[in-house]
Amino acid sequence: MATSSNNHVVPEAKEAMNRFKMEAAQEVGVNLKQGYNGDLTSREAGSVGGQMVKNM
């Protein structure tokens, strides 16, 4: 059985990670909304993830 590594070690950190994601999206000019963001292009979503890694 495969296990998911997409779990937060500290469940209370989920809200902090969501705020961090929103800040990173704002820095690169991507309009994220709460909940589903499936209408983003791969480039937009990748730029948010890349900015998060850069800031970490």
Backbone as JSON, one array per atom type, in Angstrom:
{
  "sequence": "MATSSNNHVVPEAKEAMNRFKMEAAQEVGVNLKQGYNGDLTSREAGSVGGQMVKNM",
  "N": [[0.84, -1.17, 0.0], [0.59, 2.18, -0.86], [1.91, 5.07, 0.7], [1.05, 8.38, 1.67], [3.0, 11.28, 1.48], [2.19, 13.76, 1.81], [1.33, 14.95, 4.1], [0.99, 17.13, 6.89], [3.37, 17.52, 9.43], [2.81, 18.78, 11.78], [-0.39, 19.26, 12.43], [-1.65, 21.69, 13.0], [-0.26, 23.52, 11.57], [-1.31, 23.84, 9.09], [-2.96, 26.07, 8.43], [-1.08, 28.13, 8.56], [0.58, 27.39, 6.43], [-1.21, 27.72, 4.32], [-1.55, 30.52, 4.4], [1.06, 31.26, 3.79], [1.24, 30.27, 1.18], [-0.64, 31.9, -0.12], [0.59, 34.4, 0.19], [2.91, 34.0, -1.34], [1.77, 33.63, -3.85], [0.69, 36.15, -4.26], [3.03, 37.64, -4.44], [4.08, 36.82, -6.92], [2.09, 37.57, -8.59], [-0.2, 36.0, -9.08], [-3.59, 35.19, -9.03], [-4.93, 33.69, -6.51], [-7.6, 31.86, -5.03], [-9.61, 31.01, -2.17], [-10.04, 27.57, -1.61], [-10.9, 25.63, -4.45], [-8.66, 25.77, -7.15], [-8.45, 25.03, -9.8], [-8.57, 26.24, -12.25], [-6.24, 27.51, -12.83], [-3.31, 27.96, -14.83], [-0.67, 25.64, -15.65], [1.76, 26.93, -15.6], [1.23, 29.17, -13.96], [0.55, 27.93, -11.5], [2.93, 26.57, -11.03], [4.68, 28.69, -10.74], [3.88, 29.76, -8.32], [4.47, 27.64, -6.54], [7.24, 27.54, -6.98], [8.02, 30.02, -6.01], [7.38, 29.71, -3.34], [9.24, 27.74, -2.58], [11.58, 29.14, -3.06], [11.37, 31.16, -1.14], [11.48, 29.66, 1.17]],
  "CA": [[0.0, 0.0, 0.0], [1.37, 3.42, -0.94], [1.61, 6.06, 1.74], [1.14, 9.76, 1.23], [3.92, 12.12, 2.23], [1.62, 15.09, 1.7], [0.72, 15.28, 5.39], [1.74, 18.05, 7.73], [3.84, 16.9, 10.67], [2.02, 19.46, 12.8], [-1.65, 19.61, 11.75], [-1.99, 23.1, 13.23], [0.51, 24.33, 10.63], [-2.01, 23.91, 7.81], [-3.38, 27.44, 8.18], [0.13, 28.92, 8.28], [1.01, 27.05, 5.07], [-2.15, 28.37, 3.39], [-1.2, 31.95, 4.36], [2.33, 31.34, 3.07], [0.93, 30.05, -0.23], [-1.32, 33.1, -0.61], [1.6, 35.46, 0.1], [3.78, 33.68, -2.48], [0.97, 33.88, -5.06], [0.59, 37.59, -4.41], [4.34, 38.12, -4.87], [4.29, 36.56, -8.35], [0.96, 38.13, -9.34], [-1.21, 34.99, -9.4], [-4.79, 35.41, -8.24], [-5.45, 32.47, -5.88], [-8.79, 32.02, -4.2], [-9.77, 29.93, -1.21], [-10.68, 26.39, -2.18], [-10.48, 25.05, -5.72], [-7.95, 26.65, -8.08], [-8.17, 24.22, -10.98], [-8.57, 27.03, -13.47], [-4.91, 28.07, -13.03], [-2.46, 27.25, -15.78], [0.48, 24.97, -15.03], [2.79, 27.95, -15.38], [0.85, 29.97, -12.79], [0.67, 27.09, -10.31], [4.34, 26.31, -10.84], [5.35, 29.9, -10.25], [3.55, 29.88, -6.89], [5.29, 26.64, -5.86], [8.63, 27.95, -7.07], [8.21, 31.16, -5.11], [7.36, 29.17, -1.98], [10.53, 27.09, -2.36], [12.58, 30.21, -3.02], [11.24, 31.85, 0.16], [11.85, 28.76, 2.26]],
  "C": [[0.89, 1.25, 0.0], [0.95, 4.37, 0.18], [1.82, 7.45, 1.18], [2.12, 10.52, 2.11], [3.43, 13.56, 2.22], [0.91, 15.5, 2.98], [1.62, 16.23, 6.16], [2.15, 17.32, 9.0], [3.06, 17.48, 11.84], [0.72, 19.91, 12.13], [-2.05, 21.07, 11.92], [-1.26, 24.02, 12.25], [-0.21, 24.52, 9.3], [-2.42, 25.34, 7.48], [-2.19, 28.34, 7.87], [0.63, 28.64, 6.87], [0.08, 27.68, 4.03], [-1.86, 29.86, 3.27], [0.08, 32.16, 3.56], [2.12, 31.19, 1.57], [0.28, 31.29, -0.84], [-0.33, 34.26, -0.77], [2.51, 35.24, -1.11], [3.04, 33.97, -3.78], [0.87, 35.38, -5.32], [1.91, 38.17, -4.92], [4.58, 37.92, -6.36], [3.11, 37.0, -9.21], [-0.07, 37.12, -9.79], [-2.39, 35.17, -8.47], [-5.32, 34.06, -7.72], [-6.7, 32.8, -5.1], [-8.85, 30.86, -3.23], [-10.49, 28.78, -1.89], [-10.07, 25.98, -3.49], [-9.83, 26.09, -6.63], [-7.58, 25.92, -9.35], [-8.16, 24.99, -12.28], [-7.22, 27.71, -13.72], [-4.16, 27.27, -14.1], [-1.32, 26.58, -15.01], [1.58, 25.97, -14.73], [2.48, 28.78, -14.14], [1.04, 29.16, -11.51], [2.13, 26.8, -10.0], [5.09, 27.51, -10.31], [5.07, 30.12, -8.77], [4.41, 28.89, -6.1], [6.75, 27.01, -5.86], [8.94, 29.1, -6.13], [8.22, 30.69, -3.66], [8.7, 28.52, -1.65], [11.62, 28.13, -2.23], [12.56, 30.91, -1.66], [11.63, 30.96, 1.32], [13.35, 28.74, 2.4]]
}
